[in-house]
């Protein structure tokens, strides 16, 4: 306690200032670089499209020099809310027609949304399958820790439909905020099973095991895509939607585990 | 210690008042937005839903429990940092603030890696005692305490360092042991700082979202606290989210205002 505290406080303040200055510099730098001649296409897409759309974005960039594609991947409903609240975006791809309707109802879709893929649920379990899960009916076992998506997000809606179709009652330990959060719980071994999309199992190859179940056919999600009415880059947006709907786009998406519409 | 109020004579310096008012507006305007946009017409029916009260009750219980945990471990930690010289103290002090800079979601993942069913310690807890923290109310308390403890430690440590050491020295010369000194002299001396720290800690725990949803998951009545309920309501029904936010705000403002007047001597 020999040192007067004021010096320490001053040096701390100095350090904080230095960090703030550095941050400000970085912030300015990034805005300057994006306001040059280069154009940026902004795509809002469902979290389950993360891997396949990132790859398609690269394809689009290589065929459109000077264009960079920026993605905002999140739960479809959250994205729809952001768009309705005025977030600047060119393209919206959602994981179910209901969330797309939120955007269309607000007159923010340019033209009719088009379904470009379908996705179905699988049971994801840790690679060693500690709960010994084989069928959807197994999830009713109260000793198992089962994680579902919250009903408010598309994967939760699909899970509810599939479980209802099978007449299975599941008491989940958690209702997760999006499909990736549900998958994480299985990857870390905290949950014995989760209902996630087949594409998520595919993307987490090796870290989780996927188990197909027949009732999934009763809860297939359709993914619509649309160019947004207030798109800053409408021509690029149209180009990207065409790429997604093209043969090339379809190949990339089916490779990721999606089904053709 | 009675607060001595002195008035410095002279004009009110606008160079301080203007930014102060701007700062106040910045903090209060979003709040006003919530109040203005609230669906007042349907407020009562929305408040009638039992999920709201489940989440509120859970939030109040867990935030209070988390504050108790933080007091139990945080006050001794603050004392250690302020009063005992040991090698690496600066590093320890920096480590204590890590949860402040860590994004809470990352904190939640870190907690899972340590206390999860397959975590470093959690595996052993599960095998030896059958205790598994994720997806339980206790898990919510753990997540909140992790994120909120630095606020308490920093406040208490600051108060300890500012406290006059001569009182403790006097107690020691009169034959008091270090524990007695801590209990009878140091704690009363830093009580205002302690109270302020506890309030900060409680408030942070009450608003905790990221670490909670990651570590404890989301299940109504068990781990779904108000911030989690707000987040999920926002997905489909922003109006319901506003109502929930208002309830949380109202309750926390009432609690904090009443505690502040009682414990913290703010003039």
HADDOCK unambig.tbl for C-alpha pairs under 7 A between the chains (distance, minus, plus):
assign (segid A and resid 77 and name CA) (segid B and resid 235 and name CA) 5.20 0.50 0.50
assign (segid A and resid 77 and name CA) (segid B and resid 236 and name CA) 6.66 0.50 0.50
assign (segid A and resid 78 and name CA) (segid B and resid 235 and name CA) 5.44 0.50 0.50
assign (segid A and resid 152 and name CA) (segid B and resid 232 and name CA) 6.72 0.50 0.50
assign (segid A and resid 152 and name CA) (segid B and resid 235 and name CA) 6.26 0.50 0.50
assign (segid A and resid 152 and name CA) (segid B and resid 236 and name CA) 6.09 0.50 0.50
assign (segid A and resid 173 and name CA) (segid B and resid 135 and name CA) 5.94 0.50 0.50
assign (segid A and resid 173 and name CA) (segid B and resid 219 and name CA) 6.58 0.50 0.50
assign (segid A and resid 174 and name CA) (segid B and resid 135 and name CA) 6.48 0.50 0.50
assign (segid A and resid 174 and name CA) (segid B and resid 217 and name CA) 5.07 0.50 0.50
assign (segid A and resid 174 and name CA) (segid B and resid 218 and name CA) 4.77 0.50 0.50
assign (segid A and resid 174 and name CA) (segid B and resid 219 and name CA) 4.91 0.50 0.50
assign (segid A and resid 175 and name CA) (segid B and resid 217 and name CA) 6.87 0.50 0.50
assign (segid A and resid 175 and name CA) (segid B and resid 218 and name CA) 5.13 0.50 0.50
assign (segid A and resid 175 and name CA) (segid B and resid 219 and name CA) 5.77 0.50 0.50
assign (segid A and resid 176 and name CA) (segid B and resid 217 and name CA) 6.49 0.50 0.50
assign (segid A and resid 176 and name CA) (segid B and resid 218 and name CA) 6.04 0.50 0.50
assign (segid A and resid 177 and name CA) (segid B and resid 232 and name CA) 6.93 0.50 0.50
assign (segid A and resid 189 and name CA) (segid B and resid 118 and name CA) 6.27 0.50 0.50
assign (segid A and resid 190 and name CA) (segid B and resid 116 and name CA) 6.37 0.50 0.50
assign (segid A and resid 190 and name CA) (segid B and resid 117 and name CA) 5.63 0.50 0.50
assign (segid A and resid 190 and name CA) (segid B and resid 118 and name CA) 6.92 0.50 0.50
